[in-house]
Amino acid sequence: MRYSGLKVAFLLSFGLFTSYSFAETDKEIPAAERPQQVELLAPGYGALKYTPPAPGSYRLPAFGEAKDAKVLNADGEYVNYHDLFEGKYTFLSFIYLSCPDVNGCPLSHLVFNRIQNDGAKIPVVADNVQLISMSFDPENDTPEVLKALLGEDHSMHDMAGHEGHDMSAMKKDELPLTYLTAESVESLMPILDDYDQTIQNQVNEDGTQSENFSHILRVYLIDPEFKIRNIYSVSFLHPDILLNDVKTLMIEDGLMEPEEGVTYNEFRPDNAAILSGSSDSKKGLNSEGYQSNSRAISARVGETSDLIRVIDTPPLGLPKIPVPANNPITVEKIELGKKLFFDRRLSLNDTFSCAMCHIAEQGYTSNELEKSVGYEGRINRRNAPTLYNTAYLTKLFLDGRETSLENHVWSPLVGHNKMAMRSIGQVIEKVQGMPDYDGLFEAAFDGKDADIMTIAQAIASYERVLVSGNSAFDRWYFAKEEDAISDEAIRGFNVFSGKANCIACHSVGEKTALFTDNGLHNTGLGFQIAMGKEPETERMLIAPGVFIDVKTSMKNAYTTKIGDVGYYEVTQDPDDRWKYRTSSLRNIALTAPYMHDGSMPDLESVIAYYNQGGFPKNESNFPNVTQSPIIKPLGLTEEESSDLIAFLKTLTGDNIEEIISDAFATPVGDTNYDH
């Protein structure tokens, strides 16, 4: 049966786990002679290398709602998540039974089994905690297979234990473990969206679809009020951590007492941490429906990924990544560039980094702001463009003023409204004076220290591997998977490439698709902003979810309108007025707001704008003589517009979660160093 893949993986991980445990205590075997593969195992397979915080000594603020879903249990009965979650503290994992990655689903299985055993010894935990594993492979992990697996679990429990535990004891007084699956792939997808789970079928070398999935293991801790209280990645999926967390919640709810000597600060509004995220309190916001793509601090935990692999094997739908001859890619350069990218000390007052405008979990742009805000809150005149797939751009910045990633690095670092360093020399001296960079440049650049070239080459190397493809569209269009996208999305692509003619600028080739022509075009928006009549009032975002209406006359009294004529500022050619670079549509669903000034909050607004034909003239009939002839009224129906948006949402790459997780594993820069 197919589920035997998990059984084999479980036995393999069990054997490696016990080897790992005994190797730690065996004094007779020299370290050099111990098996090297154990270094690859996740922490959950062994004893923690540190003492975790005591239960009740910390808080786990709620940062998400556990959405309801209708699924199938191992008896083939329909059940609802909320009915299962009600009154229980729940650990929820998303797995598939044939997962071959020892640090993936088998790890979740092993950790859950250890919690079953250890938690059963604590009555209050045994009475209030449950474990649920949800399969995202409904075609193979059927209720019959899940039911058989439950029997296999018990037979494996009869085997020898680990760390002194008798695994046969797991048959008695265990915490309940429930296996669930979906009725179909179609019913599964909304559940995965609700729980921020991204899965993609892997592709074999011959282009056929593999039975294995590409996914990032995540386990959720959900309280009885259906609030997500923690999310565990591979690095933190350890039974000791999970049990301490659930005990902390039970202490908070009065079901347990903290251990003697442990201080517990009661959660009160006046000492509550303010966390970002759509699950935060909406008190004081204009709209209860305000959504944020920011992750709560407690969820900003990740693990370093092998980003360099895209250089040799670009994702489906993307061409080979161009790499300049004078800056070949290495792991050392990528890691150094990532450290610089997230380092707030590279700004004038040590508070601002590249990553604060190009936010990893917000599409490497900023979903919260129309225009980027830099040093000391200084507003820039344009939206922060996404950094996904910038490796393929031949013109950088929205006005196309730079032609290489290496060159474009310096403008934000010394920009007055960005990171505000006063000179290139000041940046170099500052980096050279930071102790935590000692030896890193020399290791990455054959003995060279930080200078104008190596700093730029390191950051460019990191940005060059922020590549995301193998989207649902790619699998449908290039890999010929007929069911990879919906009928609506297929109709939307026909609109995209036909009636709407979006493909004229957002190009699609026979083997690859950048969804940009790397050109610059006047779409009418820049002209309208410069030459159009200002409204009497303007709605302004003053904080996430908080808006005010300001009279234009009042705004003009204390601010000066910043001119922006696009590519003309580079060429001084009048024909280039209000031309801006064609943005790639890849990952477009993640990179709102849209247009060069961020003035359009959603895809519906963008489609409506192009449907009207841009702005060929202003209210006084003054003509926009340089507007691209491609921009004209489209005559799209509501259904066609809706289908077009459905298509655009299929362009999200399959490795987004991996890139974000890698970003979360990066420090932001310690300001406590000697200048």
N, C-alpha and C positions, 0 to 999 in steps of 0.2 A: 504494500500500500504506500501511497505517496508520503504519508506522514512519517514513515520510517526514516526519512531524511532528517527530521528533527531528532528522532531517537538516536540515530548515529551521531549527529552533531552534539547531542546532550552527553552521550557516553564519551565522545572525544573530549569535550570540554571538561567533563568530570575527571577523566584521566589526567588531563593537563593540570587541572586544579589541584588534584591530590599531589601530583609531582611538584607543583609549585609550592604547596604547603610544606611537604617534607623537605624540599630543598632548602627552605628557609631555616630549618632546625637541624639539618644533618651536618654535623661538624667534620665528618670524615671525608666528605667529597669536596675537593678544592673548587672554588668558585669558577675557575676557568674551564673545569670539566663538566659543569652542569649544562643541561640542554639550553641552547640559546633561544629557542622558539618561545619559551615562557615569557620573554620580555614583551611579546606582542599581545599578551592577554590583558584584558581590561581589569581594572581594580576589583570588580565584583567577583572575580574568581579566587581571590585570596583575602588575607587579612588587611585591613586598612593600615596604611603607613603612618597614620597620624590619629590622634584622639579627636573624634568629632565633638562639636559642642554638645553639652548636656541638654536633654529634653527640657523645654521650658525656659532656657536661657536666651532664646531668640524668638523672633516672630516670623510667621509666614503669611504676609499680607495676601489677600485674594487679588489675583491679577487676571482672571478670566472666568467666564461662565462655561460650565460643562453642558453643552447643548444636548437636547434629547434626540433620540434616534430609535427607529423601529428596526430590530434585528432578529436573528434566529439563534436559539440556543442549541445545545447538543442533542436535544430531543426533537428538534425540528419545529419547536413552538415559537411563535412571535412574541417577543418581549420588548419593552421599552427601557432605554437607558435610565430614565428618571425613576422608573419603578424599581429598578435594581439598585440605584444609588441611594434612594431615600432611606434615611436613618443610619447610613453606614459611611465609614471612611473607606474610600475606594482607591486602590491602585489599578490604573487602567493602562494596559500596553497594547500597541498595534503591532502585529506580527504576521508572518505566514509560515506554515509548518515545514516547508522544504527549504527554508533559508540556510544557505551554506556558510554564512559568515559567523565564525565562532564568537565574534564580538558583536553580533547582531541579535537576532531573535533567540538563539540558544542561551545567550547571556540572560535575557529577560526571563526565560523559562527557569534557569538555575536559580536566579535571585528570588523569583517568586516561590520556588520550592523551599528555599532556606527561610523565607519569611513565614511560609506555612508552618514550618517546624518550630522556629524560634518564637514566633508570635503566639502559637498555641499554648506556650508555657506561661503566658501573662493573661490572666482571665479577662481583664478589661479590654485587652487587644483582641483576644479570641472572640469576645462578644460583639465587637463593634467594627472590625476591619474585614474587608474582603478583597479578593484579587480577581481581576477580569482581564482576559486576553482576547482581543478582538482581531480576527483574521481579516486581512485586506486581499485575500485570494479566494473569493467565494466560489470560483469555478472548480477549484481543487479541494479546498478546505470546507467540505460539506458537513452538515450536521452528523452524518454517519461517521465520517472520518474523525470529527471532534470527539464523538462518543467513544470511539475505539481508543483515541489518544488518552482519555481519562483512565481507561483500564491500563494502558501502557505506563502511565505515570505511577500508578500504584505498584505495578510489577517492578519498576525501577527502584521504587522506594525500599524494596526488600533487599536491595544490594547493600554492600558495605557502605558505611557512612563516611563523612568527611569532618575533619577537625574534631574528632571524638564523638560526633553525632551518629547515632544508630538510625540509618535511613529507614529501617523497617518501622520505626516509631512514627513516621510521618503518616502512616495509615490511620492512626488514632488521633482524635481531637485536633485535626488540622484546621487552619483557617480555610474558609471556602474559596475554591478556585473555579471560576466559571469560564468556559470557552464560548465565544460567540462568532458568528459570521453573518454576512449580508445575504439577502435573497439573490442579488445580482450585482454586477459591476456598476450598473446604472444607479442602483439604490445606495451603493457604497460611496460614490464620489462626493455627494453632499456631506456625508459624515466626515470624510477625510478633510474636506474644506473647513468644516466647523472646528476641527481639531488641529488645523495648521499642519497637516500631514501631506507630504509630497512623495508620491511613489511613481516610478516609471518602469516599464518593462525594459530590461537590458536587451541590447541588440548583439547577436552573434557576429563573428567576423564576416560571415557571408551575407550579412544584412537581414537575416531572418530574426524573428522575435524569440528571445530566450524565455524560459519559464521562470527565470529569476528576476527579482526586482531590485532596482536601485532605490534605497531609502535610508533615512537616518533614524536610528532607534531613539524613541522618546517614550517615557513612561510618565503618566500623570497621577498626581495625588489630588483627589477630589473629596471635599468635605460633605457632610450630610445636607448642606444647603445648596449643593450643586455648584460650588465655587472651586475653580482650579487653584490649588495652593502651592504647587510646585511642579516643575517639569524636569525630568532627569535625563541627561544625555549619558552616553556610554561611560564617560569619565567619572560620573557621580552615581551610577547605578550600582549601589552596594547595599546589601540588606541592613547593615548597621545604620547607614544614613537614612534609609527609608523608614525604618522602625523609629528612629529618634524623631523624625519629622512628624510621623503620625501621633507619637506620644505628645509632642509639643502641641498639636492641635487639640488633643484630648485634655491636656492641662489647661489650655485656653478656655475650653468649654466646661471645665469643672469636673471632668470624669476621672482625672488623675491628679495627684499632688506631685509637685516637683521634688526631686531628691533633696535631701538635707544639704543646705549650703548653696543651693542653686537659686539665684535671684530671677524672679519673673516679673516683668513690668507689664501691668495690665494694659491692654490695647485701648487707647483713648484717642479721640480726634485730635487733641492738642499735641500728642507725641507720635502721631501716625506719619510715616514717611510718605511723601508725595511721589507716586510712581507714574510713569507714562504708560499708556496702553488703553485700548478701547474698553477694558474692564474696570478702569478706575472710576472713582466717584464722579458723577456728573453734576454734583452740586455747584451752582454758580455758572454753569454753562447755558448758553442760549438754547441749545438743542440737546435733549437726552439721547438723541441718535448719533451724536458726534462720534466719529470713528478715528482712531489713531493706529498707525502701523508700527509705532514704537513698541519695543518689548519692555516689559517691566524689568527692573534691575535684577530681581530674583531669577528671571528667565534668561538673562544675558550671560549664559554659560555655554562654552563651546569647546571644540577640540580642533587642533591643527590638522589641516588636510593637505594632501599631496597635489597642490594646485598646478605644479609644473607639468603634470601629465598631459594637459591640453595642448602643449606645444607639439608633442609627437602625434597625439591622437585628438584632433579637434572634435567637438561634439557633432553629431549628425546635423547637417544643414549649414555648417559653417566651413569656410575654406581654411587652409593652413595659415596659422598666425604669422604675419610678417614680423621678423625680428631683425633689427639693424646689425650689420656686420661688426660694428664697434661696441655692441652691447649684448653679447650672447647671454641667454637666460641660464641662470643657475639657481639652485635652491637657496644658497646663501644670499644671493641678491634679492630674491623674493622675500625672504624672511626679514632681511634688513630693511627693504623698502616698506614692508607692512608695518614694521616698528616705527619708522619715520612717519608714515601716513597717519597713524593713530596717536602720535606723540603731541600732546598739547603744548609742550615746551618750545615747539618750533614757531610759536607766535610771540609777539613782543612782550606780553605779560604772562606767559606760560599758561594761558587758559584756553587756547583754541587750536584745533587740529584740522587737517584735511577732512577727517572723518566726521566732523561736526556739521559740514554742509552736505557731504556725500555719505549719508547714513546707511550702514549696511542693510539693516532690516527695512529700510524705506526705499529700496531699489537703488542704493548708492546715489540718491538724490535726497530731497527733503519733502516729504508729503505734507508737512505742516505749513510750509511757507511758500507763498507765490514767488517771492524774491528772496534770495539768500541773505542771511544776516551774519556779519562777521565780527571782527574785533570790536569790543565795547558796544555791541549792538548796532553797528553801522550797517545800513541797508544798501545792498547792491541793486543795480537796476535790472538784473536778469535773474531768471530761475537757474538753480544749480542743475546742470545736465547730468544724466546718469553716467556712471563709469562702466556699466556693463558693455562689453564688446567694443570699447574704445580702441582696442588694438587694431581694428580694421579701418579706423577713420583716417582719411588723408588730410582732413582739416579739423583742427581742434578749436575749442571754444565756439560759442554759438555764432560768432561773426567770422569764424574761419581764419583767425589771425596767426595761428601756429600750425606747423605741419608735422610735428613729432611729439610723442609723449615726453621724451627727454627735455625738449625745449619748453613745453607747456608747464612744467613743474614749478618754475620760478615765479610766474606771474601771481599765483595765489599767495605764495610765501611772502612776497614783498608788496602785495597790493594793499593800499591804504585802507580799504574797506573790508579786507579779507583777514590775513594773518598779521599784516602790518609790520613785519620786520623792516628795519630801515634800509638795509642793503643786503646784497648777496654775501658780502664779506661777514656781516654780523651773523647770518645764518650759519656759515661755515665755522666761525669761531665758537658759536654756541654749541654746535654739535660736537666739535672737537673737545670741548670742555666738560662733556657729560661722561662720568665714569662708566655708566652702563653701556656705552658704545665702544669702550676700549677693546680693540682687537677685531671688532665686527667688520669694519671697512677693510682692514688688512686681509681678513680671511676671505672676503667676497671679491676683492679687487687686486689680488696678487701683491699684497704688501702696501697698497696705496691707502693713504689716510682720506678722511672726508675732505672733499673739495668741490668746486663748482660742477665738475663732471660726475664724480662718483655719487654724490647725493641725488642728482637728477636721474642717473642711470638706475639707482636702487629703487626709487619710488616708481619710475617708469616700468621696471621689471615686475613689480607687484601689480600695478594697474593693467599691465599687458596680459596677465593670466586671469583677470576677472571676466572670463568668457563663459557664456551660457547659451547652449543650444539644445538639440534633441528634444524640442518641444513636441506637443501633441501634433501641431501642424507638420513639423518635420517628419514625424513618423507616418503621417497620412500622405504627404506630398512626395517625400523622397524615398521612404521605406515601403510605401504602398500598403500600409495597414488601413484597410477600409473603415474599420470602426474606431479609429484613433480620435476622430472628432465627430461632433454631432451633425445632424442634417442642417441645422440652423447655421453652424459654422461653415459648412460646405457652401451653402447658399451665399453666406457672407463673403467667402473668398471669390465667388463668381461676381458679386457686386464690386469687390475690391479690384479685381483684374479686368472688369468689363465696364459697366455703366458708370461707376464712380471714377475709374481710371487712376486710382491711388497708386497703382503699380508703376505709373510713369515716373514717379520720384522715389517710391519705396520699392526698389527693384527686387525681383525674384528671378534667379537663374535656373538653368537646367539641373545643376547638381548642388548648388548652394544658394542661400538667400541672405543678404545682409539687410534687406528691407530699408536701404538708403542708397541713393545714387552718389553720395558724398558731394553733392552740389549745394549751391546756395540759391534761394528763391525768395522773391517778394510775394508773399501770400495775401497781402493786404492789411494784415493786423498792425504791423509797425507803422504803416501809413495812417491808419485810422487813429492810432494813439497820438501820433504827432500832429495830424491835420484835422482830426475830427473834433466835434463839439463836446466839451466835457459835460457830464451830467450835473444836475444841481446838487446832488448828494452822492457820496461814495460810501459803500459798505466796506468797513475795514476790519480785518482780523487783528485783534490786539493780544490775544493769547489763544492757545488751542481750544476751540469750541466757544470762544467769546468774541462777539462782533459788536461794533458800534457803527451808526450812520453819522457821517461827518459831512457838513456842508463843504462843497468844493471851494467856496470863497474863503472859508476859515482855514482850510488846509493850505491853500496857496499863500495865505498871509504869513505862515511860518515855515514853509518849505519851498524850495525851488524845484520846478519840474526838470528832471534830468533828461536831456535829449538822448535819443538812441536812433541812429540811422543805419545800424547794421554794418554790412560789408563795405559800405562807402567809407567808413572810418579807416579801413585798411587800404583801399585802393584809391580813394579820392576821385573815383569815377562816378559821375552822377547817375549812370545807369545801374549802379549797384546800391542805390538807396533802398533801405529797409529789406535787404536780402539777409536771410539767416540760413544756417546750415540745416539740411534735411536730417532730422533725427531718425535713428533706426527705430522700427516698431517692435523689435524684439523686447520682450518683458514689459511691454507698454502698460499692461494692467497694473504693474507695480510702481509706476513712476509718475503718478499724478502729483501736482497739477501740471498742466500742459501748456505748450507754446513757449516762445522765448522769454516771455515775461510772467509765466505762470498764471495767466489770467483766466484760464479755463479749468475748472475744478474736476471735470470728469470727461470720460470719452463721449458721453452724450452731447456735451457742449461742443466738443471738437467736431463731431460729425455734423451737428447743426450749423456750425460756422462754415464748413466747406460746402455744405449743401446749399447755402445761400449764395456761394460764389465769391467769398472774400469781401473786399471793399474796393471796387473799381473806381469809386469816387466818394467824396465826403458829402456832408449834408448841404454844402453850398455848391454842389456839382463840380467841385475842383477835381480833375481827373487824377487817378493814380496810374500814371503813364508807364511805370515800370513793373506793374503787377504782372506776374507770370501768366502767359496766355493759357496755361493748363488750368488755372483757377477760374472756374465758371460755374454757374448754377447747375446742380446735378439732378434735381427733380426726384430725389429718393423718397420713397414712401416710408411710413413708420416701420413697417415690417422689414424693409430693406435696410434701414438704419439699424434696427435691432439685430438683424442677421450679421451686419458688418461688425458690430461690437462683439457678437458671439465669436466671430472669426478672430478678432484682435486678441481676445482672451485666450486663444489657443497658442499664442506665441511665447508663453512663459517657459523658460528652460527648465530642465529636470534637475539641475544641480544647485538651485538657488539656496536651498536649506544648507547644503554643504558649505557654500561660500560664506553664508552668514555665520554658521557655526565656527568656521575658521576665523572670521573677524572677531567673534566674541571671545576667542581664546587669546586675544592680543591685549597687552597692557596699554593704558592710555597715557603713560608718562608720569613719573614721580617728580613733583616739583621740589621735593626736599633734597636738593643736591647743592653742592658748593659751586657758585658761579665763578 
